[in-house]
């Protein structure tokens, strides 16, 4: 297999899907060597079968707004690969959603889920509907209309959706309620559910906490203590909030958060009281991060990202491609020693190249942000057993899973000189498990 040839073929067959091409390119470049050590993979054309989703559902979603006007959006579900378990991955509601973005996310999810050691395949879904500025009633009607089209294709042993950007506990609850009514069953078909109806403790915190746990494992390899380290975090949604919460608890100093309008820089650090304000602002009032700057009299930079601020550690936790080559060079020039991704593919290929060239600690999202889907898998287990574990039990299992993912990354990513290429490690570890499962099950 030549990675460049496979990628050229995919670009020809699926043009105008840059995010999908980017995700595939990043993985193929790192697994080419190990793939070619297994001629049986090439004989069964495994790489092409792994890159192209099993199936894609696309549909129109029709709903009524509060003015009585009929609105339409597009809905999608990408069922990418179920070699090691039912399709599993979030649903994203955002104006930017298209098939290319969801194919990249489903492709990444396949390897991320493989890394967790839990029996979950990869999938992703969403719509170009944006909850921003919509009433609760409008969001409920949209969620119900979305599930009306999707419900036949999902189920506890088939495809288990969860939340993502624009889809939190409120949206998951509306979708699950509609699914339950249509399917006439009360099963673990969605994860991220409310704690009152089958949800798991620590699920809201899981992606952020898991990212910090992975970061701690990386720092440990160099004998670095996180206490007192200055951290820049992007985003202010679920992932960013709980990343900051765990960092504060461990004694780190978080100086930035952001949203799509700009970022705030607080030189004194965001403490527990300030984080509570952000959580209330974002989760209850759906406000903008600039209101924090007004409240606490700190710097607010509109239309920008926080990577120009001096830090020891950067944790991009907003969205894909939010950190480019120039940002990476700025971070490195300012003394950044570690980057751990809370979002999916937030660093561009150029940025990743800079981090690896500088030999800093760099954790790709498929490893560092796997905590969310890991606890989703634990939620599925609890639902299947009709059990509810304590927060301590779930958190302990999450820490164990993140440590295990780190071990796999080191196993496959450690170079002869001792430097750990976590990108290669995560890709090879995730790929080998899926590849072996596909080979064992025959050509399907």
C-alpha positions as CSV (number, residue, x, y, z in Angstrom):
1,X,0.0,0.0,0.0
2,X,1.2,3.5,-0.9
3,X,-0.6,6.0,1.2
4,X,-0.4,8.7,-1.5
5,X,-2.0,6.4,-4.1
6,X,-4.9,5.4,-1.7
7,X,-5.5,9.1,-0.9
8,X,-5.4,10.2,-4.5
9,X,-8.0,7.5,-5.3
10,X,-10.3,8.6,-2.5
11,X,-10.0,12.3,-3.6
12,X,-11.0,11.3,-7.1
13,X,-14.0,9.2,-5.9
14,X,-15.1,11.6,-3.2
15,X,-14.2,15.2,-4.3
16,X,-14.9,18.3,-2.3
17,X,-14.5,16.6,1.1
18,X,-11.3,18.2,2.5
19,X,-11.9,17.3,6.1
20,X,-12.4,13.7,5.3
21,X,-9.2,13.7,3.1
22,X,-7.3,15.3,5.9
23,X,-8.3,12.7,8.5
24,X,-7.5,9.8,6.1
25,X,-4.2,11.3,5.1
26,X,-3.1,11.8,8.8
27,X,-3.8,8.1,9.6
28,X,-2.5,6.5,6.4
29,X,0.9,8.3,6.6
30,X,1.5,6.7,10.0
31,X,0.2,3.2,9.4
32,X,1.8,2.6,6.0
33,X,4.8,0.8,7.4
34,X,3.0,-1.6,9.7
35,X,0.3,-2.2,7.0
36,X,2.9,-3.3,4.5
37,X,4.3,-5.8,7.0
38,X,1.0,-7.7,6.6
39,X,0.5,-8.8,2.9
40,X,-2.8,-10.4,3.8
41,X,-4.2,-6.9,4.4
42,X,-3.3,-5.8,0.9
43,X,-4.7,-9.0,-0.6
44,X,-8.1,-8.3,0.8
45,X,-7.9,-4.5,0.0
46,X,-8.4,-3.9,3.7
47,X,-7.3,-0.2,3.6
48,X,-10.0,0.9,1.1
49,X,-12.6,-1.1,3.0
50,X,-11.5,0.7,6.2
51,X,-11.5,4.2,4.7
52,X,-15.0,4.1,3.1
53,X,-18.0,4.0,5.5
54,X,-20.2,1.0,5.6
55,X,-23.2,3.2,4.9
56,X,-24.4,6.8,5.0
57,X,-27.9,8.0,5.7
58,X,-28.9,11.5,4.6
59,X,-32.3,12.9,5.0
60,X,-34.4,16.1,5.2
61,X,-35.5,17.3,8.6
62,X,-38.7,19.4,8.5
63,X,-39.8,21.2,11.7
64,X,-41.9,24.2,12.7
65,X,-40.4,27.3,14.4
66,X,-42.2,29.4,17.1
67,X,-43.6,31.7,14.5
68,X,-45.4,28.8,12.8
69,X,-42.9,28.8,9.8
70,X,-41.8,25.5,8.4
71,X,-38.0,25.1,8.4
72,X,-35.9,22.4,6.7
73,X,-32.4,21.1,7.5
74,X,-30.3,18.2,6.4
75,X,-29.6,15.3,8.7
76,X,-27.0,12.6,8.4
77,X,-25.7,9.4,10.1
78,X,-22.4,7.9,9.0
79,X,-22.1,4.2,10.1
80,X,-18.4,3.8,9.4
81,X,-17.2,0.5,10.8
82,X,-18.7,-2.1,13.2
83,X,-15.9,-4.7,13.2
84,X,-15.4,-4.6,17.0
85,X,-18.9,-3.5,18.2
86,X,-22.0,-1.5,17.4
87,X,-21.5,1.8,15.7
88,X,-20.8,4.5,18.3
89,X,-20.4,8.2,18.0
90,X,-21.9,11.6,18.7
91,X,-24.5,13.7,16.9
92,X,-23.4,17.3,16.1
93,X,-25.8,20.2,15.5
94,X,-23.9,23.1,13.9
95,X,-24.3,25.3,10.8
96,X,-21.0,24.0,9.5
97,X,-22.0,20.3,9.4
98,X,-21.7,18.5,6.1
99,X,-21.0,15.0,4.9
100,X,-17.2,15.6,4.7
101,X,-17.0,16.7,8.3
102,X,-19.1,13.8,9.5
103,X,-17.1,11.3,7.5
104,X,-13.8,12.6,9.0
105,X,-15.4,12.4,12.5
106,X,-16.7,8.8,11.9
107,X,-13.3,7.7,10.6
108,X,-11.5,9.2,13.6
109,X,-14.1,7.7,15.9
110,X,-13.5,4.2,14.6
111,X,-9.8,4.3,15.8
112,X,-10.6,6.2,19.0
113,X,-13.2,3.6,20.0
114,X,-10.7,0.9,19.2
115,X,-8.2,2.5,21.6
116,X,-10.6,2.5,24.5
117,X,-10.5,-1.4,24.6
118,X,-14.3,-1.4,24.8
119,X,-16.4,-3.2,22.1
120,X,-17.5,-0.2,20.1
121,X,-17.4,0.5,16.3
122,X,-17.2,4.0,14.8
123,X,-20.0,6.3,13.6
124,X,-21.1,9.9,13.6
125,X,-24.1,12.0,12.8
126,X,-25.6,15.4,12.8
127,X,-27.3,18.3,11.1
128,X,-26.7,21.8,9.8
129,X,-29.3,23.0,12.4
130,X,-27.8,25.3,15.0
131,X,-29.4,25.4,18.5
132,X,-27.9,28.9,19.0
133,X,-30.7,31.5,19.4
134,X,-33.4,28.8,19.3
135,X,-36.0,28.4,22.0
136,X,-36.4,25.2,24.0
137,X,-39.6,24.4,22.2
138,X,-37.9,24.8,18.8
139,X,-35.0,22.6,19.8
140,X,-37.4,19.9,21.0
141,X,-39.4,20.0,17.8
142,X,-36.2,19.7,15.7
143,X,-34.8,16.9,17.8
144,X,-38.0,15.0,17.5
145,X,-38.2,15.5,13.7
146,X,-34.5,14.4,13.4
147,X,-35.1,11.1,15.3
148,X,-38.3,10.5,13.3
149,X,-36.1,10.0,10.3
150,X,-33.2,8.2,12.1
151,X,-34.8,5.9,14.6
152,X,-35.1,2.8,12.4
153,X,-31.3,2.7,11.8
154,X,-30.2,2.8,15.5
155,X,-30.5,0.6,18.5
156,X,-28.5,-0.7,21.6
157,X,-26.8,-3.4,19.6
158,X,-26.8,-1.6,16.2
159,X,-25.8,2.1,16.5
160,X,-25.6,4.1,19.7
161,X,-25.5,7.9,19.2
162,X,-24.4,10.4,21.8
163,X,-23.8,14.2,22.0
164,X,-21.2,16.4,20.3
165,X,-21.0,20.1,19.5
166,X,-24.4,21.7,19.8
167,X,-25.9,18.5,21.4
168,X,-25.8,18.3,25.2
169,X,-28.0,16.7,27.8
170,X,-31.1,18.6,26.8
171,X,-30.9,17.6,23.1
172,X,-30.0,14.0,24.0
173,X,-33.0,13.8,26.3
174,X,-35.4,15.1,23.6
175,X,-34.0,12.6,21.0
176,X,-34.1,9.7,23.4
177,X,-37.6,10.5,24.4
178,X,-38.8,10.4,20.8
179,X,-36.8,7.2,20.1
180,X,-38.4,5.5,23.1
181,X,-41.8,6.4,21.9
182,X,-41.2,5.3,18.3
183,X,-39.3,2.1,19.1
184,X,-41.4,1.2,22.1
185,X,-38.4,0.1,24.1
186,X,-36.4,1.5,27.0
187,X,-32.8,0.6,26.2
188,X,-29.4,2.2,26.1
189,X,-29.7,3.4,22.5
190,X,-28.4,6.9,23.4
191,X,-25.6,7.8,25.8
192,X,-25.2,11.0,27.6
193,X,-28.7,10.6,29.0
194,X,-29.9,12.3,32.2
195,X,-28.9,10.5,35.4
196,X,-32.6,10.0,36.2
197,X,-33.2,7.8,33.1
198,X,-30.1,5.6,32.5
199,X,-27.3,8.1,32.3
200,X,-23.9,7.6,33.9
201,X,-22.3,9.7,36.6
202,X,-19.1,11.4,35.3
203,X,-20.4,11.3,31.7
204,X,-20.6,15.1,31.3
205,X,-17.1,15.5,32.8
206,X,-15.6,12.5,31.0
207,X,-14.0,14.1,27.9
208,X,-12.4,17.0,29.8
209,X,-11.3,14.8,32.7
210,X,-10.0,12.1,30.4
211,X,-7.9,14.7,28.4
212,X,-6.3,15.8,31.7
213,X,-5.6,12.2,32.8
214,X,-3.9,11.5,29.5
215,X,-1.9,14.8,29.8
216,X,-0.7,13.6,33.3
217,X,0.5,10.4,31.8
218,X,2.5,12.2,29.2
219,X,4.0,14.6,31.7
220,X,5.0,11.7,33.9
221,X,7.2,10.3,31.2
222,X,9.4,13.4,31.6
223,X,9.0,13.8,35.3
224,X,7.0,17.1,35.0
225,X,4.5,18.2,37.7
226,X,1.3,19.9,36.4
227,X,1.0,22.0,39.5
228,X,1.7,25.7,38.8
229,X,1.8,25.2,35.0
230,X,0.1,27.9,32.9
231,X,-2.5,26.4,30.5
232,X,-4.3,27.9,27.6
233,X,-7.7,26.3,26.9
234,X,-9.9,27.0,23.9
235,X,-13.6,26.6,23.9
236,X,-16.1,27.1,26.7
237,X,-18.5,24.2,26.1
238,X,-18.7,20.9,27.9
239,X,-15.2,19.7,27.1
240,X,-13.5,22.9,27.9
241,X,-15.4,23.5,31.2
242,X,-14.5,20.1,32.7
243,X,-10.9,20.3,31.4
244,X,-10.6,23.5,33.3
245,X,-12.3,22.1,36.4
246,X,-9.8,19.2,36.6
247,X,-6.8,21.5,35.9
248,X,-7.9,23.8,38.7
249,X,-8.3,20.9,41.1
250,X,-4.7,19.8,40.2
251,X,-3.2,23.2,40.9
252,X,-2.7,24.3,37.3
253,X,-3.3,28.0,36.2
254,X,-5.8,28.3,33.3
255,X,-5.6,31.7,31.7
256,X,-7.8,31.5,28.6
257,X,-11.2,30.2,27.4
258,X,-13.0,31.1,24.1
259,X,-16.1,30.7,22.0
260,X,-16.8,31.4,18.3
261,X,-16.8,35.1,18.8
262,X,-13.3,35.5,20.5
263,X,-11.3,34.6,23.7
264,X,-10.7,36.0,27.2
265,X,-7.3,36.2,28.8
266,X,-7.2,36.2,32.6
267,X,-3.6,36.6,33.9
268,X,-4.7,35.8,37.5
269,X,-6.1,32.5,36.3
270,X,-9.6,31.1,36.2
271,X,-10.5,29.9,39.7
272,X,-13.4,27.8,40.9
273,X,-15.7,30.8,41.4
274,X,-14.9,32.2,38.0
275,X,-15.5,28.8,36.4
276,X,-18.9,28.5,38.1
277,X,-19.7,31.9,36.5
278,X,-18.7,30.5,33.0
279,X,-20.7,27.3,33.5
280,X,-23.8,29.3,34.5
281,X,-23.3,31.8,31.6
282,X,-22.9,29.0,29.0
283,X,-25.1,26.2,30.3
284,X,-28.1,28.2,31.6
285,X,-28.1,31.5,29.8
286,X,-26.4,30.5,26.6
287,X,-24.3,33.7,26.9
288,X,-21.0,34.7,25.2
289,X,-17.6,34.5,26.7
290,X,-17.0,38.3,26.3
291,X,-19.4,38.7,29.3
292,X,-16.8,37.1,31.5
293,X,-14.3,39.9,30.4
294,X,-16.9,42.5,31.4
295,X,-17.7,40.8,34.7
296,X,-14.0,40.4,35.8
297,X,-12.3,43.3,33.9
298,X,-9.9,41.1,31.9
299,X,-8.7,41.2,28.3
300,X,-11.1,40.1,25.6
301,X,-9.9,39.6,22.0
302,X,-12.8,39.4,19.4
303,X,-12.5,37.1,16.4
304,X,-9.3,35.4,17.6
305,X,-8.0,32.2,19.2
306,X,-5.9,32.1,22.4
307,X,-2.7,30.6,21.0
308,X,-0.8,33.8,21.0
309,X,-0.8,33.9,24.8
310,X,2.2,32.6,26.7
311,X,1.7,29.2,28.3
312,X,3.4,25.9,29.3
313,X,0.6,23.7,28.0
314,X,-2.1,24.2,25.3
315,X,-5.4,22.3,25.3
316,X,-7.4,23.0,22.2
317,X,-11.0,22.0,23.1
318,X,-13.2,23.8,20.7
319,X,-13.4,22.5,17.1
320,X,-11.5,21.0,14.1
321,X,-8.6,23.0,12.5
322,X,-8.6,25.7,15.2
323,X,-4.8,25.6,15.6
324,X,-2.7,26.2,12.5
325,X,1.0,26.2,11.6
326,X,1.5,29.8,12.6
327,X,-0.3,29.2,15.9
328,X,2.0,26.2,16.6
329,X,5.1,28.2,15.9
330,X,3.9,30.9,18.2
331,X,3.2,28.4,21.0
332,X,6.6,26.8,20.6
333,X,8.3,30.2,20.6
334,X,6.5,31.1,23.8
335,X,7.9,27.9,25.5
336,X,4.9,25.5,25.3
337,X,6.0,22.0,26.3
338,X,2.8,20.0,25.7
339,X,-0.3,20.1,23.6
340,X,-3.2,17.8,24.4
341,X,-6.3,17.8,22.2
342,X,-9.8,17.9,23.8
343,X,-11.5,18.5,20.4
344,X,-11.5,16.3,17.3
345,X,-8.6,17.1,15.0
346,X,-8.1,20.7,16.3
347,X,-4.6,21.0,14.9
348,X,-3.9,21.3,11.2
349,X,-1.4,18.9,9.5
350,X,1.1,21.8,9.5
351,X,0.7,22.4,13.2
352,X,1.2,18.7,14.0
353,X,4.3,18.7,11.9
354,X,5.7,21.6,13.9
355,X,4.9,19.9,17.2
356,X,6.6,16.6,16.2
357,X,9.6,18.4,14.8
358,X,10.0,20.3,18.1
359,X,9.7,17.0,19.9
360,X,7.3,18.3,22.5
361,X,4.6,16.2,24.1
362,X,1.7,16.2,21.6
363,X,-1.4,14.1,22.1
364,X,-3.9,13.7,19.2
365,X,-7.6,13.9,19.9
366,X,-8.3,10.2,19.1
367,X,-6.2,9.4,22.2
368,X,-6.5,12.4,24.5
369,X,-10.2,13.0,24.1
370,X,-11.3,9.3,24.2
371,X,-12.6,9.7,27.7
372,X,-16.0,10.8,26.6
373,X,-16.7,7.8,24.4
374,X,-15.1,5.6,27.1
375,X,-17.7,6.6,29.7
376,X,-20.4,6.3,27.0
377,X,-19.3,2.7,26.7
378,X,-19.5,2.3,30.5
379,X,-23.0,3.9,30.3
380,X,-24.0,1.2,27.8
381,X,-22.6,-1.5,30.1
382,X,-24.6,-0.1,33.1
383,X,-27.8,0.1,30.9
384,X,-27.3,-3.5,29.7
385,X,-26.9,-4.7,33.3
386,X,-29.6,-2.4,34.7
387,X,-27.1,-1.0,37.1
388,X,-25.8,2.4,38.2
389,X,-22.2,2.8,39.3
390,X,-21.0,5.4,41.8
391,X,-19.1,8.4,40.5
392,X,-15.9,7.1,42.2
393,X,-16.3,3.7,40.3
394,X,-16.8,5.4,36.9
395,X,-13.9,7.9,37.5
396,X,-11.6,5.0,38.5
397,X,-12.5,3.1,35.4
398,X,-12.0,6.2,33.3
399,X,-8.5,6.8,34.7
400,X,-7.6,3.2,34.1
401,X,-8.8,3.4,30.4
402,X,-6.8,6.6,29.8
403,X,-3.7,5.0,31.3
404,X,-4.2,2.0,29.1
405,X,-4.6,4.2,26.0
406,X,-1.4,6.0,26.9
407,X,0.4,2.6,27.3
408,X,-0.7,1.5,23.8
409,X,0.5,4.8,22.3
410,X,3.9,4.4,23.9
411,X,4.1,0.8,22.7
412,X,3.5,1.6,19.1
413,X,4.8,5.2,19.0
414,X,8.2,5.1,20.9
415,X,11.1,5.7,18.6
416,X,14.6,4.4,18.8
417,X,15.8,7.5,20.5
418,X,13.1,7.3,23.2
419,X,10.8,10.1,21.8
420,X,7.1,9.0,21.8
421,X,5.2,9.9,18.6
422,X,1.7,9.7,20.0
423,X,0.2,10.3,16.6
424,X,1.7,7.2,15.2
425,X,1.2,5.3,18.4
426,X,-2.5,6.0,18.5
427,X,-3.1,5.4,14.8
428,X,-1.2,2.1,14.7
429,X,-2.8,0.8,18.0
430,X,-6.3,1.7,16.9
431,X,-5.8,0.4,13.3
432,X,-4.3,-3.0,14.2
433,X,-7.3,-4.0,16.4
434,X,-9.9,-3.0,13.8
435,X,-7.8,-4.6,11.0
436,X,-7.4,-7.9,12.8
437,X,-11.2,-8.0,13.6
438,X,-12.0,-7.3,9.9
439,X,-9.7,-10.0,8.7
440,X,-11.1,-12.6,11.1
441,X,-14.7,-11.9,10.0
442,X,-14.0,-12.3,6.2
443,X,-14.7,-10.0,3.3
444,X,-18.0,-8.3,4.0
